[in-house]
Amino acid sequence: MSSVFLLIFLMLCAGLAAWLFFLWAIKSGQYDDVEGPKYRMLDDKDEDEAKRTPGVEPDNKTIAERRNEHERRVE
């Protein structure tokens, strides 16, 4: 019977530890932006980099246009 009480006590300690870890994660900002990553991958990196790099303008070309330019340069 004492092993049952020990297991109950250990499970309560594990539950408390999980709850404290969850509270720490919330306070440290782990759940602040849940939706952002799935939209961030859709952003055009070239435009973002061009905004940060002075003197570089985004070219606004499609992937097919860039592939055609590359094929012309290779030939």
Backbone as XML, in Angstrom:
<?xml version="1.0"?>
<chain id="A" units="angstrom">
  <residue number="1" name="MET">
    <atom name="N" x="0.811" y="-1.190" z="0.000"/>
    <atom name="CA" x="0.000" y="0.000" z="0.000"/>
    <atom name="C" x="0.858" y="1.260" z="0.000"/>
  </residue>
  <residue number="2" name="SER">
    <atom name="N" x="2.017" y="1.149" z="0.629"/>
    <atom name="CA" x="2.885" y="2.321" z="0.678"/>
    <atom name="C" x="3.429" y="2.664" z="-0.715"/>
  </residue>
  <residue number="3" name="SER">
    <atom name="N" x="3.582" y="1.638" z="-1.587"/>
    <atom name="CA" x="4.058" y="1.922" z="-2.938"/>
    <atom name="C" x="3.012" y="2.709" z="-3.737"/>
  </residue>
  <residue number="4" name="VAL">
    <atom name="N" x="1.732" y="2.508" z="-3.461"/>
    <atom name="CA" x="0.671" y="3.268" z="-4.130"/>
    <atom name="C" x="0.765" y="4.735" z="-3.740"/>
  </residue>
  <residue number="5" name="PHE">
    <atom name="N" x="0.964" y="4.993" z="-2.449"/>
    <atom name="CA" x="1.101" y="6.374" z="-1.988"/>
    <atom name="C" x="2.347" y="7.021" z="-2.574"/>
  </residue>
  <residue number="6" name="LEU">
    <atom name="N" x="3.411" y="6.260" z="-2.686"/>
    <atom name="CA" x="4.640" y="6.783" z="-3.281"/>
    <atom name="C" x="4.413" y="7.140" z="-4.756"/>
  </residue>
  <residue number="7" name="LEU">
    <atom name="N" x="3.735" y="6.261" z="-5.474"/>
    <atom name="CA" x="3.456" y="6.541" z="-6.884"/>
    <atom name="C" x="2.533" y="7.746" z="-7.055"/>
  </residue>
  <residue number="8" name="ILE">
    <atom name="N" x="1.538" y="7.878" z="-6.189"/>
    <atom name="CA" x="0.650" y="9.046" z="-6.238"/>
    <atom name="C" x="1.452" y="10.313" z="-5.988"/>
  </residue>
  <residue number="9" name="PHE">
    <atom name="N" x="2.324" y="10.281" z="-4.993"/>
    <atom name="CA" x="3.157" y="11.440" z="-4.690"/>
    <atom name="C" x="4.079" y="11.787" z="-5.862"/>
  </residue>
  <residue number="10" name="LEU">
    <atom name="N" x="4.700" y="10.770" z="-6.475"/>
    <atom name="CA" x="5.582" y="11.021" z="-7.611"/>
    <atom name="C" x="4.820" y="11.591" z="-8.811"/>
  </residue>
  <residue number="11" name="MET">
    <atom name="N" x="3.602" y="11.108" z="-9.051"/>
    <atom name="CA" x="2.801" y="11.629" z="-10.166"/>
    <atom name="C" x="2.370" y="13.070" z="-9.914"/>
  </residue>
  <residue number="12" name="LEU">
    <atom name="N" x="2.062" y="13.390" z="-8.657"/>
    <atom name="CA" x="1.740" y="14.776" z="-8.320"/>
    <atom name="C" x="2.956" y="15.686" z="-8.519"/>
  </residue>
  <residue number="13" name="CYS">
    <atom name="N" x="4.130" y="15.209" z="-8.156"/>
    <atom name="CA" x="5.357" y="15.986" z="-8.376"/>
    <atom name="C" x="5.629" y="16.171" z="-9.871"/>
  </residue>
  <residue number="14" name="ALA">
    <atom name="N" x="5.417" y="15.126" z="-10.661"/>
    <atom name="CA" x="5.621" y="15.231" z="-12.106"/>
    <atom name="C" x="4.617" y="16.198" z="-12.731"/>
  </residue>
  <residue number="15" name="GLY">
    <atom name="N" x="3.369" y="16.148" z="-12.269"/>
    <atom name="CA" x="2.357" y="17.074" z="-12.765"/>
    <atom name="C" x="2.678" y="18.509" z="-12.406"/>
  </residue>
  <residue number="16" name="LEU">
    <atom name="N" x="3.151" y="18.730" z="-11.190"/>
    <atom name="CA" x="3.553" y="20.078" z="-10.770"/>
    <atom name="C" x="4.732" y="20.570" z="-11.597"/>
  </residue>
  <residue number="17" name="ALA">
    <atom name="N" x="5.692" y="19.703" z="-11.851"/>
    <atom name="CA" x="6.843" y="20.082" z="-12.664"/>
    <atom name="C" x="6.410" y="20.444" z="-14.090"/>
  </residue>
  <residue number="18" name="ALA">
    <atom name="N" x="5.491" y="19.676" z="-14.653"/>
    <atom name="CA" x="4.996" y="19.982" z="-16.000"/>
    <atom name="C" x="4.254" y="21.301" z="-16.007"/>
  </residue>
  <residue number="19" name="TRP">
    <atom name="N" x="3.462" y="21.569" z="-14.995"/>
    <atom name="CA" x="2.723" y="22.831" z="-14.905"/>
    <atom name="C" x="3.688" y="24.010" z="-14.780"/>
  </residue>
  <residue number="20" name="LEU">
    <atom name="N" x="4.719" y="23.888" z="-13.961"/>
    <atom name="CA" x="5.713" y="24.954" z="-13.820"/>
    <atom name="C" x="6.469" y="25.179" z="-15.129"/>
  </residue>
  <residue number="21" name="PHE">
    <atom name="N" x="6.787" y="24.114" z="-15.840"/>
    <atom name="CA" x="7.453" y="24.243" z="-17.136"/>
    <atom name="C" x="6.553" y="24.966" z="-18.135"/>
  </residue>
  <residue number="22" name="PHE">
    <atom name="N" x="5.268" y="24.655" z="-18.127"/>
    <atom name="CA" x="4.304" y="25.314" z="-18.999"/>
    <atom name="C" x="4.215" y="26.807" z="-18.676"/>
  </residue>
  <residue number="23" name="LEU">
    <atom name="N" x="4.152" y="27.142" z="-17.386"/>
    <atom name="CA" x="4.112" y="28.560" z="-17.000"/>
    <atom name="C" x="5.382" y="29.284" z="-17.415"/>
  </residue>
  <residue number="24" name="TRP">
    <atom name="N" x="6.519" y="28.640" z="-17.277"/>
    <atom name="CA" x="7.779" y="29.243" z="-17.714"/>
    <atom name="C" x="7.758" y="29.497" z="-19.221"/>
  </residue>
  <residue number="25" name="ALA">
    <atom name="N" x="7.233" y="28.545" z="-19.990"/>
    <atom name="CA" x="7.176" y="28.697" z="-21.444"/>
    <atom name="C" x="6.284" y="29.868" z="-21.835"/>
  </residue>
  <residue number="26" name="ILE">
    <atom name="N" x="5.189" y="30.051" z="-21.142"/>
    <atom name="CA" x="4.306" y="31.177" z="-21.445"/>
    <atom name="C" x="4.984" y="32.498" z="-21.108"/>
  </residue>
  <residue number="27" name="LYS">
    <atom name="N" x="5.624" y="32.566" z="-19.953"/>
    <atom name="CA" x="6.267" y="33.809" z="-19.533"/>
    <atom name="C" x="7.472" y="34.154" z="-20.396"/>
  </residue>
  <residue number="28" name="SER">
    <atom name="N" x="8.142" y="33.153" z="-20.954"/>
    <atom name="CA" x="9.323" y="33.434" z="-21.776"/>
    <atom name="C" x="8.960" y="33.725" z="-23.227"/>
  </residue>
  <residue number="29" name="GLY">
    <atom name="N" x="7.661" y="33.663" z="-23.578"/>
    <atom name="CA" x="7.233" y="34.056" z="-24.908"/>
    <atom name="C" x="7.233" y="32.944" z="-25.935"/>
  </residue>
  <residue number="30" name="GLN">
    <atom name="N" x="7.214" y="31.701" z="-25.512"/>
    <atom name="CA" x="7.241" y="30.597" z="-26.460"/>
    <atom name="C" x="5.960" y="30.505" z="-27.275"/>
  </residue>
  <residue number="31" name="TYR">
    <atom name="N" x="4.848" y="31.008" z="-26.752"/>
    <atom name="CA" x="3.565" y="30.895" z="-27.441"/>
    <atom name="C" x="3.061" y="32.248" z="-27.952"/>
  </residue>
  <residue number="32" name="ASP">
    <atom name="N" x="3.930" y="33.243" z="-28.069"/>
    <atom name="CA" x="3.485" y="34.570" z="-28.478"/>
    <atom name="C" x="2.979" y="34.603" z="-29.908"/>
  </residue>
  <residue number="33" name="ASP">
    <atom name="N" x="3.726" y="34.030" z="-30.839"/>
    <atom name="CA" x="3.360" y="34.107" z="-32.248"/>
    <atom name="C" x="3.224" y="32.698" z="-32.812"/>
  </residue>
  <residue number="34" name="VAL">
    <atom name="N" x="2.043" y="32.139" z="-32.670"/>
    <atom name="CA" x="1.810" y="30.774" z="-33.126"/>
    <atom name="C" x="1.542" y="30.761" z="-34.635"/>
  </residue>
  <residue number="35" name="GLU">
    <atom name="N" x="0.910" y="31.804" z="-35.159"/>
    <atom name="CA" x="0.517" y="31.843" z="-36.564"/>
    <atom name="C" x="1.634" y="32.346" z="-37.485"/>
  </residue>
  <residue number="36" name="GLY">
    <atom name="N" x="2.611" y="33.047" z="-36.957"/>
    <atom name="CA" x="3.621" y="33.698" z="-37.780"/>
    <atom name="C" x="4.459" y="32.798" z="-38.670"/>
  </residue>
  <residue number="37" name="PRO">
    <atom name="N" x="4.994" y="31.684" z="-38.175"/>
    <atom name="CA" x="5.886" y="30.874" z="-39.007"/>
    <atom name="C" x="5.254" y="30.351" z="-40.289"/>
  </residue>
  <residue number="38" name="LYS">
    <atom name="N" x="3.977" y="30.011" z="-40.258"/>
    <atom name="CA" x="3.379" y="29.468" z="-41.480"/>
    <atom name="C" x="3.182" y="30.545" z="-42.535"/>
  </residue>
  <residue number="39" name="TYR">
    <atom name="N" x="3.103" y="31.826" z="-42.132"/>
    <atom name="CA" x="3.010" y="32.900" z="-43.114"/>
    <atom name="C" x="4.391" y="33.425" z="-43.495"/>
  </residue>
  <residue number="40" name="ARG">
    <atom name="N" x="5.345" y="33.296" z="-42.594"/>
    <atom name="CA" x="6.691" y="33.787" z="-42.857"/>
    <atom name="C" x="7.340" y="33.039" z="-44.013"/>
  </residue>
  <residue number="41" name="MET">
    <atom name="N" x="7.018" y="31.757" z="-44.177"/>
    <atom name="CA" x="7.623" y="30.992" z="-45.259"/>
    <atom name="C" x="7.084" y="31.423" z="-46.619"/>
  </residue>
  <residue number="42" name="LEU">
    <atom name="N" x="5.953" y="32.123" z="-46.642"/>
    <atom name="CA" x="5.392" y="32.597" z="-47.903"/>
    <atom name="C" x="5.947" y="33.962" z="-48.320"/>
  </residue>
  <residue number="43" name="ASP">
    <atom name="N" x="6.637" y="34.637" z="-47.420"/>
    <atom name="CA" x="7.193" y="35.941" z="-47.748"/>
    <atom name="C" x="8.295" y="35.799" z="-48.778"/>
  </residue>
  <residue number="44" name="ASP">
    <atom name="N" x="8.418" y="36.823" z="-49.633"/>
    <atom name="CA" x="9.462" y="36.826" z="-50.636"/>
    <atom name="C" x="10.751" y="37.326" z="-50.005"/>
  </residue>
  <residue number="45" name="LYS">
    <atom name="N" x="11.713" y="36.457" z="-49.887"/>
    <atom name="CA" x="12.959" y="36.802" z="-49.210"/>
    <atom name="C" x="13.752" y="37.870" z="-49.974"/>
  </residue>
  <residue number="46" name="ASP">
    <atom name="N" x="13.651" y="37.866" z="-51.305"/>
    <atom name="CA" x="14.415" y="38.828" z="-52.098"/>
    <atom name="C" x="14.009" y="40.256" z="-51.767"/>
  </residue>
  <residue number="47" name="GLU">
    <atom name="N" x="12.725" y="40.512" z="-51.639"/>
    <atom name="CA" x="12.272" y="41.856" z="-51.319"/>
    <atom name="C" x="12.712" y="42.261" z="-49.923"/>
  </residue>
  <residue number="48" name="ASP">
    <atom name="N" x="12.638" y="41.337" z="-48.966"/>
    <atom name="CA" x="13.056" y="41.653" z="-47.609"/>
    <atom name="C" x="14.549" y="41.962" z="-47.561"/>
  </residue>
  <residue number="49" name="GLU">
    <atom name="N" x="15.356" y="41.168" z="-48.259"/>
    <atom name="CA" x="16.795" y="41.403" z="-48.267"/>
    <atom name="C" x="17.133" y="42.704" z="-48.990"/>
  </residue>
  <residue number="50" name="ALA">
    <atom name="N" x="16.392" y="43.014" z="-50.040"/>
    <atom name="CA" x="16.655" y="44.246" z="-50.784"/>
    <atom name="C" x="16.314" y="45.463" z="-49.937"/>
  </residue>
  <residue number="51" name="LYS">
    <atom name="N" x="15.311" y="45.368" z="-49.112"/>
    <atom name="CA" x="14.965" y="46.484" z="-48.237"/>
    <atom name="C" x="16.064" y="46.722" z="-47.213"/>
  </residue>
  <residue number="52" name="ARG">
    <atom name="N" x="16.725" y="45.656" z="-46.789"/>
    <atom name="CA" x="17.781" y="45.802" z="-45.795"/>
    <atom name="C" x="19.117" y="46.169" z="-46.422"/>
  </residue>
  <residue number="53" name="THR">
    <atom name="N" x="19.291" y="45.871" z="-47.713"/>
    <atom name="CA" x="20.561" y="46.152" z="-48.367"/>
    <atom name="C" x="20.453" y="47.473" z="-49.128"/>
  </residue>
  <residue number="54" name="PRO">
    <atom name="N" x="21.197" y="48.487" z="-48.742"/>
    <atom name="CA" x="21.092" y="49.765" z="-49.445"/>
    <atom name="C" x="21.624" y="49.660" z="-50.875"/>
  </residue>
  <residue number="55" name="GLY">
    <atom name="N" x="20.912" y="50.283" z="-51.800"/>
    <atom name="CA" x="21.349" y="50.310" z="-53.187"/>
    <atom name="C" x="20.904" y="49.128" z="-54.016"/>
  </residue>
  <residue number="56" name="VAL">
    <atom name="N" x="20.179" y="48.171" z="-53.445"/>
    <atom name="CA" x="19.719" y="46.996" z="-54.182"/>
    <atom name="C" x="18.204" y="47.077" z="-54.294"/>
  </residue>
  <residue number="57" name="GLU">
    <atom name="N" x="17.702" y="47.023" z="-55.508"/>
    <atom name="CA" x="16.265" y="47.081" z="-55.756"/>
    <atom name="C" x="15.740" y="45.680" z="-56.057"/>
  </residue>
  <residue number="58" name="PRO">
    <atom name="N" x="14.536" y="45.325" z="-55.592"/>
    <atom name="CA" x="13.961" y="44.031" z="-55.961"/>
    <atom name="C" x="13.580" y="44.036" z="-57.436"/>
  </residue>
  <residue number="59" name="ASP">
    <atom name="N" x="13.764" y="42.911" z="-58.117"/>
    <atom name="CA" x="13.516" y="42.880" z="-59.555"/>
    <atom name="C" x="12.095" y="42.466" z="-59.922"/>
  </residue>
  <residue number="60" name="ASN">
    <atom name="N" x="11.318" y="41.916" z="-58.981"/>
    <atom name="CA" x="9.919" y="41.533" z="-59.199"/>
    <atom name="C" x="9.742" y="40.618" z="-60.405"/>
  </residue>
  <residue number="61" name="LYS">
    <atom name="N" x="10.662" y="39.718" z="-60.653"/>
    <atom name="CA" x="10.563" y="38.777" z="-61.761"/>
    <atom name="C" x="10.002" y="37.450" z="-61.259"/>
  </residue>
  <residue number="62" name="THR">
    <atom name="N" x="9.297" y="36.769" z="-62.128"/>
    <atom name="CA" x="8.760" y="35.472" z="-61.756"/>
    <atom name="C" x="9.864" y="34.425" z="-61.843"/>
  </residue>
  <residue number="63" name="ILE">
    <atom name="N" x="9.578" y="33.259" z="-61.320"/>
    <atom name="CA" x="10.562" y="32.175" z="-61.349"/>
    <atom name="C" x="10.850" y="31.766" z="-62.786"/>
  </residue>
  <residue number="64" name="ALA">
    <atom name="N" x="9.814" y="31.739" z="-63.640"/>
    <atom name="CA" x="10.014" y="31.361" z="-65.042"/>
    <atom name="C" x="10.910" y="32.369" z="-65.748"/>
  </residue>
  <residue number="65" name="GLU">
    <atom name="N" x="10.718" y="33.660" z="-65.479"/>
    <atom name="CA" x="11.580" y="34.679" z="-66.096"/>
    <atom name="C" x="13.028" y="34.514" z="-65.649"/>
  </residue>
  <residue number="66" name="ARG">
    <atom name="N" x="13.235" y="34.237" z="-64.371"/>
    <atom name="CA" x="14.608" y="34.048" z="-63.885"/>
    <atom name="C" x="15.248" y="32.803" z="-64.502"/>
  </residue>
  <residue number="67" name="ARG">
    <atom name="N" x="14.456" y="31.726" z="-64.652"/>
    <atom name="CA" x="14.984" y="30.503" z="-65.260"/>
    <atom name="C" x="15.363" y="30.761" z="-66.714"/>
  </residue>
  <residue number="68" name="ASN">
    <atom name="N" x="14.520" y="31.503" z="-67.445"/>
    <atom name="CA" x="14.830" y="31.819" z="-68.842"/>
    <atom name="C" x="16.098" y="32.647" z="-68.955"/>
  </residue>
  <residue number="69" name="GLU">
    <atom name="N" x="16.271" y="33.620" z="-68.069"/>
    <atom name="CA" x="17.502" y="34.426" z="-68.081"/>
    <atom name="C" x="18.714" y="33.548" z="-67.815"/>
  </residue>
  <residue number="70" name="HIS">
    <atom name="N" x="18.583" y="32.655" z="-66.860"/>
    <atom name="CA" x="19.712" y="31.775" z="-66.529"/>
    <atom name="C" x="20.053" y="30.864" z="-67.718"/>
  </residue>
  <residue number="71" name="GLU">
    <atom name="N" x="19.019" y="30.334" z="-68.371"/>
    <atom name="CA" x="19.285" y="29.467" z="-69.528"/>
    <atom name="C" x="19.952" y="30.236" z="-70.652"/>
  </residue>
  <residue number="72" name="ARG">
    <atom name="N" x="19.553" y="31.494" z="-70.861"/>
    <atom name="CA" x="20.189" y="32.312" z="-71.893"/>
    <atom name="C" x="21.655" y="32.575" z="-71.552"/>
  </residue>
  <residue number="73" name="ARG">
    <atom name="N" x="21.954" y="32.789" z="-70.269"/>
    <atom name="CA" x="23.338" y="33.053" z="-69.882"/>
    <atom name="C" x="24.197" y="31.808" z="-70.028"/>
  </residue>
  <residue number="74" name="VAL">
    <atom name="N" x="23.625" y="30.644" z="-69.751"/>
    <atom name="CA" x="24.373" y="29.397" z="-69.813"/>
    <atom name="C" x="24.704" y="29.041" z="-71.255"/>
  </residue>
  <residue number="75" name="GLU">
    <atom name="N" x="23.773" y="29.296" z="-72.164"/>
    <atom name="CA" x="23.992" y="28.956" z="-73.586"/>
    <atom name="C" x="24.997" y="29.844" z="-74.180"/>
  </residue>
</chain>
